Amino acid sequence: MMKRTAAILVFGIALFVGSVYASDIDKGFDAYQNGDYAEAVKWFRLSAEQGNAKGQGALAILYKNGLGVTQDYKEAAKWYRLSAEQGNA
């Protein structure tokens, strides 16, 4: 069950993030797929802080699930909102 949930999460992040700011996003995905969630947060945050809606969404997912960071629904909501304000549903 846990592996299935992780696989679904990876797939969801992949769909959510796309290819904008590919180098940061790709590094985040690579780290995520290797189980290095703290490194993934680093790269997704870099993209998110540059205003990238996809990076903001990916960071929100990590905060929501407590991967690489302490689970924080308020922080997740902040990043989801910033992403959505740019049209990233």
N, C-alpha and C positions, 0 to 999 in steps of 0.2 A: 504494500500500500504506500509506504513512504517513497519508494523508488518511482512509483507511478505518479505520485503527487509532484515529486521533483521534476520528472520528465515533462509533466503538464506545465509546470512553472517555467521551465526553460523554453518550451515551445511558445508560451504566452509572451515571455520577454522578447523572444526572437521576432514574433509578429509585431509586437508593440514598438520595438526600437527602429527597425528598418535600417537604412544605410546612410542616413545623414550623420555627419561627423564620424565617418566610418572608422578612422583610426582609433579614436577613443572608445567608441562603441565596440569595435572588434576586440580591443584589449579587455574591455569589460566582460564581453561574452567568453573570451578565452579563459579569463580568470574564473568566471562563474562555472564554466563547464569543468574546470579542474578542481572545483570545490574551494577555491580561494575567494570567499565572499568579501573579505575585507579589501582585497585588491580590486574586485569587481566594483565595490562601492566607490573606491578611489576614482576609477575611470568613468563610471556613470555620473558621479558628482561633478567631475571636471566638465563633462559635456553639459550637464544640467545647469551648472552655474554660468555657462556661456550662453544660456538661454535656449538650448536645444530641447524642444518639446519631447522628443523621443527619449532623450537621456533623463529628462525629468520624470517621465513615466516609469522608466526602468528603475530609477532610484526609489520612486514611490513604492514599487512592488517589493523591493528589498526591505524598506522600512516596514511595510505592512506585515511581512513575513519574518522579520527579525533575522535576516541573513546578512552577516557581516557588520551589523549594527544592532543595538538594542531595539527590540520591537517598539515602535512608536507610531501609533495611529495618527496622532496630531501632525507629526512630521510627514507621514505618508500622505495625509490629506493635503498638506501644503504643496507637495510636489505634484500630486494628481491635479490640483486646482491650477497650478501654473501651466502644466501641460495642456489641460483642457481649454484654458483661456487662449491658447494658440491653435485651437481646433483639433487637437489630438484626443479623439474620443477614447 
